[in-house]
Amino acid sequence: MSLNILILGANGFIGNSLIENILNKTEWNITALDLASHQIETYLNHPRLNFKQGNMLEEKAWIEDQIKNNDVALPLAAIATPATYVNDPLRIFELDFEANLAIVRLCVKHQTRVIFPSTSEVYGMCPDQIFDEESSNLVTGPIHKERWIYSCSKQMMDRIIFAYGARNQLNYTLFRPFNWMGPRLDNILNPKPGSSRVLTQFIGNILRGENIHLVDGGNNQRSFTDIDDGISALIKIIENKDHCANQKIFNIGNPDNILSIRQLAELLVSMIKTYPKYKELAEKTKLINISGKEYFGEGYQDIPHRVPSIKRAKEFLDWRPIVDTKTSIKKTLDYHLT
Protein backbone atom coordinates (compact mmCIF):
# COMPACT_ATOMS: atom_id res chain seq x y z
CA MET A 1 0.00 0.00 0.00
CA SER A 2 1.43 3.35 -1.06
CA LEU A 3 0.80 6.31 1.22
CA ASN A 4 1.88 9.94 1.11
CA ILE A 5 2.44 11.26 4.62
CA LEU A 6 2.95 14.78 5.92
CA ILE A 7 4.91 15.07 9.18
CA LEU A 8 5.16 18.41 10.96
CA GLY A 9 7.73 18.40 13.74
CA ALA A 10 9.88 15.90 11.85
CA ASN A 11 13.05 16.52 13.84
CA GLY A 12 11.43 15.89 17.23
CA PHE A 13 11.64 12.70 19.25
CA ILE A 14 8.58 11.00 17.74
CA GLY A 15 9.07 12.54 14.30
CA ASN A 16 12.66 11.48 13.74
CA SER A 17 12.05 7.92 14.96
CA LEU A 18 8.91 7.66 12.82
CA ILE A 19 10.76 8.83 9.70
CA GLU A 20 13.53 6.30 10.31
CA ASN A 21 11.00 3.46 10.60
CA ILE A 22 8.89 4.50 7.62
CA LEU A 23 11.86 4.80 5.29
CA ASN A 24 13.43 1.54 6.46
CA LYS A 25 10.33 -0.63 6.75
CA THR A 26 7.68 0.66 4.32
CA GLU A 27 7.31 2.05 0.81
CA TRP A 28 5.52 5.20 1.99
CA ASN A 29 6.53 8.69 0.90
CA ILE A 30 7.13 11.47 3.42
CA THR A 31 6.91 15.24 3.20
CA ALA A 32 8.26 16.84 6.35
CA LEU A 33 8.82 20.19 8.04
CA ASP A 34 10.76 21.36 11.07
CA LEU A 35 12.96 24.16 12.34
CA ALA A 36 16.03 21.89 12.32
CA SER A 37 17.11 18.61 10.75
CA HIS A 38 20.07 17.27 12.74
CA GLN A 39 18.12 14.26 14.04
CA ILE A 40 17.16 13.11 10.53
CA GLU A 41 20.37 14.14 8.78
CA THR A 42 21.04 10.56 7.65
CA TYR A 43 17.84 10.56 5.60
CA LEU A 44 17.81 14.02 4.04
CA ASN A 45 18.85 12.71 0.62
CA HIS A 46 16.50 9.73 0.71
CA PRO A 47 14.36 9.60 -2.45
CA ARG A 48 11.14 9.12 -0.45
CA LEU A 49 11.73 12.04 1.93
CA ASN A 50 10.98 15.61 0.91
CA PHE A 51 12.13 17.76 3.83
CA LYS A 52 11.65 21.51 4.18
CA GLN A 53 13.37 23.46 6.93
CA GLY A 54 11.06 26.13 8.24
CA ASN A 55 8.69 27.37 10.92
CA MET A 56 5.16 25.98 10.76
CA LEU A 57 3.86 29.33 11.99
CA GLU A 58 5.33 31.01 8.88
CA GLU A 59 4.79 28.32 6.23
CA LYS A 60 1.01 28.41 6.11
CA ALA A 61 0.59 28.36 2.33
CA TRP A 62 3.12 25.53 1.95
CA ILE A 63 1.46 23.52 4.71
CA GLU A 64 -2.00 23.88 3.18
CA ASP A 65 -0.65 22.75 -0.18
CA GLN A 66 0.92 19.68 1.44
CA ILE A 67 -2.21 18.82 3.41
CA LYS A 68 -4.18 19.00 0.19
CA ASN A 69 -1.78 16.65 -1.61
CA ASN A 70 -1.03 14.06 1.08
CA ASP A 71 -3.12 11.17 2.34
CA VAL A 72 -2.30 11.56 6.03
CA ALA A 73 -1.14 14.48 8.18
CA LEU A 74 0.71 14.07 11.49
CA PRO A 75 1.08 17.43 13.26
CA LEU A 76 3.66 16.36 15.83
CA ALA A 77 5.07 19.79 16.65
CA ALA A 78 4.49 20.64 20.30
CA ILE A 79 6.24 21.79 23.46
CA ALA A 80 6.21 19.01 26.06
CA THR A 81 8.41 20.10 28.96
CA PRO A 82 6.80 20.95 32.33
CA ALA A 83 9.13 23.88 33.01
CA THR A 84 7.73 25.62 29.92
CA TYR A 85 4.15 24.94 31.00
CA VAL A 86 4.83 26.97 34.13
CA ASN A 87 7.23 29.62 32.86
CA ASP A 88 5.80 30.34 29.41
CA PRO A 89 2.19 29.07 29.33
CA LEU A 90 1.09 31.34 26.48
CA ARG A 91 3.75 29.81 24.24
CA ILE A 92 2.20 26.41 24.97
CA PHE A 93 -1.24 27.70 24.03
CA GLU A 94 -0.03 29.36 20.83
CA LEU A 95 1.76 26.30 19.47
CA ASP A 96 0.08 23.29 21.03
CA PHE A 97 -3.43 24.65 20.56
CA GLU A 98 -3.74 27.59 18.16
CA ALA A 99 -1.21 26.45 15.54
CA ASN A 100 -2.44 22.87 15.60
CA LEU A 101 -6.08 23.93 15.42
CA ALA A 102 -5.27 25.65 12.12
CA ILE A 103 -3.74 22.41 10.84
CA VAL A 104 -6.78 20.37 11.82
CA ARG A 105 -9.12 22.84 10.13
CA LEU A 106 -7.11 22.47 6.93
CA CYS A 107 -7.48 18.71 7.20
CA VAL A 108 -11.24 19.21 7.45
CA LYS A 109 -11.20 21.55 4.46
CA HIS A 110 -9.22 19.15 2.25
CA GLN A 111 -10.62 15.90 3.68
CA THR A 112 -7.19 14.68 4.73
CA ARG A 113 -6.88 12.09 7.46
CA VAL A 114 -5.22 13.43 10.61
CA ILE A 115 -3.32 11.43 13.21
CA PHE A 116 -2.98 13.71 16.20
CA PRO A 117 -0.71 13.34 19.23
CA SER A 118 -2.77 13.82 22.33
CA THR A 119 -1.02 13.17 25.65
CA SER A 120 -1.31 11.08 28.77
CA GLU A 121 -1.48 14.42 30.59
CA VAL A 122 -5.08 14.95 29.47
CA TYR A 123 -6.10 12.60 32.29
CA GLY A 124 -4.57 15.03 34.76
CA MET A 125 -5.29 14.04 38.35
CA CYS A 126 -7.88 11.43 37.41
CA PRO A 127 -8.36 9.15 40.46
CA ASP A 128 -8.68 5.97 38.37
CA GLN A 129 -5.92 3.43 38.92
CA ILE A 130 -5.83 2.74 35.18
CA PHE A 131 -6.69 5.44 32.64
CA ASP A 132 -9.26 4.41 30.04
CA GLU A 133 -9.81 6.40 26.83
CA GLU A 134 -13.57 5.91 26.92
CA SER A 135 -14.50 6.20 30.57
CA SER A 136 -11.84 8.03 32.63
CA ASN A 137 -12.60 11.60 33.62
CA LEU A 138 -10.09 14.30 32.69
CA VAL A 139 -9.31 16.18 35.91
CA THR A 140 -7.11 19.26 36.13
CA GLY A 141 -6.20 21.70 38.87
CA PRO A 142 -7.08 25.34 39.57
CA ILE A 143 -6.33 28.10 37.09
CA HIS A 144 -3.33 29.46 38.98
CA LYS A 145 -1.59 26.10 38.52
CA GLU A 146 -0.39 27.02 35.05
CA ARG A 147 1.17 23.62 34.35
CA TRP A 148 -2.30 22.48 33.26
CA ILE A 149 -2.34 24.70 30.18
CA TYR A 150 -0.58 21.92 28.25
CA SER A 151 -3.11 19.31 29.33
CA CYS A 152 -6.02 21.64 28.60
CA SER A 153 -4.64 22.66 25.19
CA LYS A 154 -4.29 19.04 24.17
CA GLN A 155 -7.65 18.08 25.66
CA MET A 156 -9.40 20.86 23.76
CA MET A 157 -7.76 19.67 20.53
CA ASP A 158 -9.02 16.15 21.28
CA ARG A 159 -12.54 17.46 21.78
CA ILE A 160 -12.50 19.55 18.60
CA ILE A 161 -11.12 16.68 16.51
CA PHE A 162 -13.74 14.32 17.97
CA ALA A 163 -16.52 16.83 17.24
CA TYR A 164 -15.47 17.16 13.59
CA GLY A 165 -15.28 13.39 13.30
CA ALA A 166 -18.66 12.83 14.93
CA ARG A 167 -20.18 15.06 12.26
CA ASN A 168 -18.45 13.16 9.43
CA GLN A 169 -16.23 16.11 8.60
CA LEU A 170 -12.88 14.54 9.52
CA ASN A 171 -11.20 11.13 9.52
CA TYR A 172 -8.95 11.04 12.56
CA THR A 173 -7.03 8.96 15.05
CA LEU A 174 -5.87 10.31 18.41
CA PHE A 175 -2.96 8.64 20.20
CA ARG A 176 -1.84 9.32 23.76
CA PRO A 177 1.84 8.57 24.45
CA PHE A 178 2.69 7.52 28.00
CA ASN A 179 6.25 8.65 28.76
CA TRP A 180 7.90 7.42 25.57
CA MET A 181 11.66 7.23 25.97
CA GLY A 182 14.78 6.17 24.11
CA PRO A 183 17.70 7.59 22.15
CA ARG A 184 17.31 11.12 20.77
CA LEU A 185 14.68 12.07 23.36
CA ASP A 186 16.29 15.38 24.39
CA ASN A 187 19.65 17.10 24.45
CA ILE A 188 21.36 15.68 27.56
CA LEU A 189 23.88 18.55 27.45
CA ASN A 190 21.23 21.21 28.14
CA PRO A 191 21.93 22.31 31.73
CA LYS A 192 18.71 24.25 32.29
CA PRO A 193 16.59 22.56 34.99
CA GLY A 194 13.33 21.22 33.61
CA SER A 195 14.39 21.79 30.00
CA SER A 196 14.34 18.06 29.25
CA ARG A 197 12.02 15.20 30.07
CA VAL A 198 12.85 13.25 33.17
CA LEU A 199 15.08 10.50 31.72
CA THR A 200 17.41 12.83 29.84
CA GLN A 201 17.30 15.42 32.62
CA PHE A 202 18.67 12.84 35.06
CA ILE A 203 21.30 11.52 32.64
CA GLY A 204 22.47 15.09 32.08
CA ASN A 205 22.61 15.72 35.82
CA ILE A 206 24.89 12.73 36.33
CA LEU A 207 27.19 13.55 33.41
CA ARG A 208 27.58 17.16 34.56
CA GLY A 209 28.47 16.04 38.07
CA GLU A 210 25.25 17.45 39.50
CA ASN A 211 22.95 15.98 42.08
CA ILE A 212 19.54 14.76 40.96
CA HIS A 213 16.64 16.77 42.32
CA LEU A 214 13.58 14.68 43.07
CA VAL A 215 10.48 16.84 42.96
CA ASP A 216 8.33 16.16 46.02
CA GLY A 217 10.55 13.20 46.89
CA GLY A 218 10.19 11.49 43.51
CA ASN A 219 7.25 9.43 44.74
CA ASN A 220 5.05 9.99 41.70
CA GLN A 221 4.79 6.99 39.39
CA ARG A 222 4.92 6.83 35.61
CA SER A 223 4.52 4.10 32.99
CA PHE A 224 7.55 4.28 30.71
CA THR A 225 7.29 3.18 27.08
CA ASP A 226 10.14 2.40 24.72
CA ILE A 227 10.14 4.51 21.56
CA ASP A 228 10.31 1.40 19.36
CA ASP A 229 7.11 0.09 20.94
CA GLY A 230 5.46 3.48 20.50
CA ILE A 231 6.48 3.77 16.86
CA SER A 232 5.31 0.22 16.09
CA ALA A 233 1.84 1.28 17.29
CA LEU A 234 2.01 4.46 15.27
CA ILE A 235 2.93 2.53 12.11
CA LYS A 236 -0.15 0.36 12.62
CA ILE A 237 -2.27 3.49 13.09
CA ILE A 238 -0.95 5.01 9.86
CA GLU A 239 -1.39 1.74 7.96
CA ASN A 240 -4.98 1.58 9.26
CA LYS A 241 -5.58 -1.97 8.06
CA ASP A 242 -9.30 -2.58 7.51
CA HIS A 243 -9.88 0.96 8.88
CA CYS A 244 -9.01 -0.32 12.37
CA ALA A 245 -7.91 3.10 13.64
CA ASN A 246 -10.61 5.30 12.16
CA GLN A 247 -12.31 7.67 14.62
CA LYS A 248 -10.57 6.12 17.62
CA ILE A 249 -8.44 7.18 20.59
CA PHE A 250 -5.57 4.98 21.73
CA ASN A 251 -3.43 5.03 24.84
CA ILE A 252 0.04 3.98 23.71
CA GLY A 253 1.95 3.00 26.81
CA ASN A 254 3.32 0.08 28.78
CA PRO A 255 1.37 -0.64 31.99
CA ASP A 256 4.05 -3.18 33.00
CA ASN A 257 6.84 -0.58 33.07
CA ILE A 258 5.81 1.32 36.19
CA LEU A 259 8.48 3.15 38.19
CA SER A 260 8.44 6.00 40.64
CA ILE A 261 10.66 8.90 39.65
CA ARG A 262 12.92 8.00 42.58
CA GLN A 263 13.21 4.42 41.33
CA LEU A 264 14.08 5.72 37.87
CA ALA A 265 16.85 7.91 39.33
CA GLU A 266 18.24 5.03 41.39
CA LEU A 267 18.19 2.72 38.37
CA LEU A 268 19.98 5.28 36.20
CA VAL A 269 22.72 5.86 38.75
CA SER A 270 23.21 2.11 39.08
CA MET A 271 23.32 1.52 35.34
CA ILE A 272 25.66 4.41 34.55
CA LYS A 273 28.13 2.96 37.07
CA THR A 274 28.58 0.07 34.59
CA TYR A 275 30.10 2.48 32.02
CA PRO A 276 33.74 2.82 33.16
CA LYS A 277 34.17 6.36 31.81
CA TYR A 278 31.21 7.63 33.85
CA LYS A 279 31.36 5.36 36.90
CA GLU A 280 32.96 7.94 39.17
CA LEU A 281 30.41 10.60 38.25
CA ALA A 282 27.54 8.23 39.00
CA GLU A 283 29.06 7.24 42.34
CA LYS A 284 29.20 10.89 43.40
CA THR A 285 25.60 11.62 42.43
CA LYS A 286 23.22 12.24 45.31
CA LEU A 287 19.44 12.23 45.23
CA ILE A 288 18.07 15.44 46.75
CA ASN A 289 14.43 15.99 47.66
CA ILE A 290 13.01 19.32 46.50
CA SER A 291 9.52 20.79 46.43
CA GLY A 292 7.69 21.26 43.16
CA LYS A 293 7.30 24.94 44.01
CA GLU A 294 11.04 25.37 44.47
CA TYR A 295 11.97 23.47 41.30
CA PHE A 296 9.28 24.59 38.84
CA GLY A 297 7.63 27.58 40.48
CA GLU A 298 4.24 28.50 41.93
CA GLY A 299 2.30 27.23 38.93
CA TYR A 300 3.36 23.61 39.30
CA GLN A 301 1.21 20.70 40.37
CA ASP A 302 2.00 17.03 39.84
CA ILE A 303 0.20 13.79 39.18
CA PRO A 304 0.65 10.84 41.60
CA HIS A 305 0.41 8.12 38.99
CA ARG A 306 -0.19 7.65 35.28
CA VAL A 307 -0.99 4.11 34.10
CA PRO A 308 -2.73 3.39 30.77
CA SER A 309 -5.31 0.86 29.80
CA ILE A 310 -4.15 -0.49 26.44
CA LYS A 311 -7.05 -2.87 25.79
CA ARG A 312 -8.21 -0.82 22.78
CA ALA A 313 -4.75 -0.83 21.18
CA LYS A 314 -4.58 -4.59 21.72
CA GLU A 315 -8.05 -5.14 20.26
CA PHE A 316 -8.07 -2.82 17.27
CA LEU A 317 -4.37 -2.50 16.40
CA ASP A 318 -3.22 -5.96 17.49
CA TRP A 319 -0.41 -4.13 19.33
CA ARG A 320 1.41 -4.92 22.55
CA PRO A 321 4.52 -3.30 24.03
CA ILE A 322 7.42 -5.70 24.47
CA VAL A 323 10.42 -3.67 25.69
CA ASP A 324 11.02 -3.53 29.45
CA THR A 325 12.22 -0.36 31.16
CA LYS A 326 15.76 -1.51 31.85
CA THR A 327 16.30 -2.52 28.22
CA SER A 328 14.96 0.82 27.04
CA ILE A 329 17.24 2.74 29.41
CA LYS A 330 20.23 0.63 28.29
CA LYS A 331 19.53 1.54 24.65
CA THR A 332 19.39 5.20 25.61
CA LEU A 333 22.59 5.08 27.64
CA ASP A 334 24.46 3.21 24.91
CA TYR A 335 23.42 5.91 22.43
CA HIS A 336 24.73 8.73 24.62
CA LEU A 337 27.67 7.11 26.41
CA THR A 338 29.34 4.81 23.90
C-alpha positions in Angstrom: 0.0 0.0 0.0 1.4 3.3 -1.1 0.8 6.3 1.2 1.9 9.9 1.1 2.4 11.3 4.6 3.0 14.8 5.9 4.9 15.1 9.2 5.2 18.4 11.0 7.7 18.4 13.7 9.9 15.9 11.8 13.1 16.5 13.8 11.4 15.9 17.2 11.6 12.7 19.3 8.6 11.0 17.7 9.1 12.5 14.3 12.7 11.5 13.7 12.0 7.9 15.0 8.9 7.7 12.8 10.8 8.8 9.7 13.5 6.3 10.3 11.0 3.5 10.6 8.9 4.5 7.6 11.9 4.8 5.3 13.4 1.5 6.5 10.3 -0.6 6.8 7.7 0.7 4.3 7.3 2.1 0.8 5.5 5.2 2.0 6.5 8.7 0.9 7.1 11.5 3.4 6.9 15.2 3.2 8.3 16.8 6.4 8.8 20.2 8.0 10.8 21.4 11.1 13.0 24.2 12.3 16.0 21.9 12.3 17.1 18.6 10.7 20.1 17.3 12.7 18.1 14.3 14.0 17.2 13.1 10.5 20.4 14.1 8.8 21.0 10.6 7.7 17.8 10.6 5.6 17.8 14.0 4.0 18.8 12.7 0.6 16.5 9.7 0.7 14.4 9.6 -2.5 11.1 9.1 -0.4 11.7 12.0 1.9 11.0 15.6 0.9 12.1 17.8 3.8 11.6 21.5 4.2 13.4 23.5 6.9 11.1 26.1 8.2 8.7 27.4 10.9 5.2 26.0 10.8 3.9 29.3 12.0 5.3 31.0 8.9 4.8 28.3 6.2 1.0 28.4 6.1 0.6 28.4 2.3 3.1 25.5 1.9 1.5 23.5 4.7 -2.0 23.9 3.2 -0.7 22.7 -0.2 0.9 19.7 1.4 -2.2 18.8 3.4 -4.2 19.0 0.2 -1.8 16.7 -1.6 -1.0 14.1 1.1 -3.1 11.2 2.3 -2.3 11.6 6.0 -1.1 14.5 8.2 0.7 14.1 11.5 1.1 17.4 13.3 3.7 16.4 15.8 5.1 19.8 16.6 4.5 20.6 20.3 6.2 21.8 23.5 6.2 19.0 26.1 8.4 20.1 29.0 6.8 20.9 32.3 9.1 23.9 33.0 7.7 25.6 29.9 4.2 24.9 31.0 4.8 27.0 34.1 7.2 29.6 32.9 5.8 30.3 29.4 2.2 29.1 29.3 1.1 31.3 26.5 3.7 29.8 24.2 2.2 26.4 25.0 -1.2 27.7 24.0 0.0 29.4 20.8 1.8 26.3 19.5 0.1 23.3 21.0 -3.4 24.6 20.6 -3.7 27.6 18.2 -1.2 26.5 15.5 -2.4 22.9 15.6 -6.1 23.9 15.4 -5.3 25.7 12.1 -3.7 22.4 10.8 -6.8 20.4 11.8 -9.1 22.8 10.1 -7.1 22.5 6.9 -7.5 18.7 7.2 -11.2 19.2 7.5 -11.2 21.5 4.5 -9.2 19.2 2.3 -10.6 15.9 3.7 -7.2 14.7 4.7 -6.9 12.1 7.5 -5.2 13.4 10.6 -3.3 11.4 13.2 -3.0 13.7 16.2 -0.7 13.3 19.2 -2.8 13.8 22.3 -1.0 13.2 25.7 -1.3 11.1 28.8 -1.5 14.4 30.6 -5.1 15.0 29.5 -6.1 12.6 32.3 -4.6 15.0 34.8 -5.3 14.0 38.3 -7.9 11.4 37.4 -8.4 9.2 40.5 -8.7 6.0 38.4 -5.9 3.4 38.9 -5.8 2.7 35.2 -6.7 5.4 32.6 -9.3 4.4 30.0 -9.8 6.4 26.8 -13.6 5.9 26.9 -14.5 6.2 30.6 -11.8 8.0 32.6 -12.6 11.6 33.6 -10.1 14.3 32.7 -9.3 16.2 35.9 -7.1 19.3 36.1 -6.2 21.7 38.9 -7.1 25.3 39.6 -6.3 28.1 37.1 -3.3 29.5 39.0 -1.6 26.1 38.5 -0.4 27.0 35.0 1.2 23.6 34.3 -2.3 22.5 33.3 -2.3 24.7 30.2 -0.6 21.9 28.3 -3.1 19.3 29.3 -6.0 21.6 28.6 -4.6 22.7 25.2 -4.3 19.0 24.2 -7.7 18.1 25.7 -9.4 20.9 23.8 -7.8 19.7 20.5 -9.0 16.2 21.3 -12.5 17.5 21.8 -12.5 19.6 18.6 -11.1 16.7 16.5 -13.7 14.3 18.0 -16.5 16.8 17.2 -15.5 17.2 13.6 -15.3 13.4 13.3 -18.7 12.8 14.9 -20.2 15.1 12.3 -18.5 13.2 9.4 -16.2 16.1 8.6 -12.9 14.5 9.5 -11.2 11.1 9.5 -8.9 11.0 12.6 -7.0 9.0 15.1 -5.9 10.3 18.4 -3.0 8.6 20.2 -1.8 9.3 23.8 1.8 8.6 24.5 2.7 7.5 28.0 6.3 8.6 28.8 7.9 7.4 25.6 11.7 7.2 26.0 14.8 6.2 24.1 17.7 7.6 22.1 17.3 11.1 20.8 14.7 12.1 23.4 16.3 15.4 24.4 19.6 17.1 24.5 21.4 15.7 27.6 23.9 18.5 27.5 21.2 21.2 28.1 21.9 22.3 31.7 18.7 24.3 32.3 16.6 22.6 35.0 13.3 21.2 33.6 14.4 21.8 30.0 14.3 18.1 29.3 12.0 15.2 30.1 12.9 13.2 33.2 15.1 10.5 31.7 17.4 12.8 29.8 17.3 15.4 32.6 18.7 12.8 35.1 21.3 11.5 32.6 22.5 15.1 32.1 22.6 15.7 35.8 24.9 12.7 36.3 27.2 13.5 33.4 27.6 17.2 34.6 28.5 16.0 38.1 25.2 17.4 39.5 23.0 16.0 42.1 19.5 14.8 41.0 16.6 16.8 42.3 13.6 14.7 43.1 10.5 16.8 43.0 8.3 16.2 46.0 10.6 13.2 46.9 10.2 11.5 43.5 7.2 9.4 44.7 5.0 10.0 41.7 4.8 7.0 39.4 4.9 6.8 35.6 4.5 4.1 33.0 7.5 4.3 30.7 7.3 3.2 27.1 10.1 2.4 24.7 10.1 4.5 21.6 10.3 1.4 19.4 7.1 0.1 20.9 5.5 3.5 20.5 6.5 3.8 16.9 5.3 0.2 16.1 1.8 1.3 17.3 2.0 4.5 15.3 2.9 2.5 12.1 -0.2 0.4 12.6 -2.3 3.5 13.1 -0.9 5.0 9.9 -1.4 1.7 8.0 -5.0 1.6 9.3 -5.6 -2.0 8.1 -9.3 -2.6 7.5 -9.9 1.0 8.9 -9.0 -0.3 12.4 -7.9 3.1 13.6 -10.6 5.3 12.2 -12.3 7.7 14.6 -10.6 6.1 17.6 -8.4 7.2 20.6 -5.6 5.0 21.7 -3.4 5.0 24.8 0.0 4.0 23.7 2.0 3.0 26.8 3.3 0.1 28.8 1.4 -0.6 32.0 4.0 -3.2 33.0 6.8 -0.6 33.1 5.8 1.3 36.2 8.5 3.1 38.2 8.4 6.0 40.6 10.7 8.9 39.7 12.9 8.0 42.6 13.2 4.4 41.3 14.1 5.7 37.9 16.8 7.9 39.3 18.2 5.0 41.4 18.2 2.7 38.4 20.0 5.3 36.2 22.7 5.9 38.8 23.2 2.1 39.1 23.3 1.5 35.3 25.7 4.4 34.6 28.1 3.0 37.1 28.6 0.1 34.6 30.1 2.5 32.0 33.7 2.8 33.2 34.2 6.4 31.8 31.2 7.6 33.9 31.4 5.4 36.9 33.0 7.9 39.2 30.4 10.6 38.2 27.5 8.2 39.0 29.1 7.2 42.3 29.2 10.9 43.4 25.6 11.6 42.4 23.2 12.2 45.3 19.4 12.2 45.2 18.1 15.4 46.7 14.4 16.0 47.7 13.0 19.3 46.5 9.5 20.8 46.4 7.7 21.3 43.2 7.3 24.9 44.0 11.0 25.4 44.5 12.0 23.5 41.3 9.3 24.6 38.8 7.6 27.6 40.5 4.2 28.5 41.9 2.3 27.2 38.9 3.4 23.6 39.3 1.2 20.7 40.4 2.0 17.0 39.8 0.2 13.8 39.2 0.6 10.8 41.6 0.4 8.1 39.0 -0.2 7.7 35.3 -1.0 4.1 34.1 -2.7 3.4 30.8 -5.3 0.9 29.8 -4.1 -0.5 26.4 -7.0 -2.9 25.8 -8.2 -0.8 22.8 -4.7 -0.8 21.2 -4.6 -4.6 21.7 -8.0 -5.1 20.3 -8.1 -2.8 17.3 -4.4 -2.5 16.4 -3.2 -6.0 17.5 -0.4 -4.1 19.3 1.4 -4.9 22.6 4.5 -3.3 24.0 7.4 -5.7 24.5 10.4 -3.7 25.7 11.0 -3.5 29.5 12.2 -0.4 31.2 15.8 -1.5 31.8 16.3 -2.5 28.2 15.0 0.8 27.0 17.2 2.7 29.4 20.2 0.6 28.3 19.5 1.5 24.7 19.4 5.2 25.6 22.6 5.1 27.6 24.5 3.2 24.9 23.4 5.9 22.4 24.7 8.7 24.6 27.7 7.1 26.4 29.3 4.8 23.9 
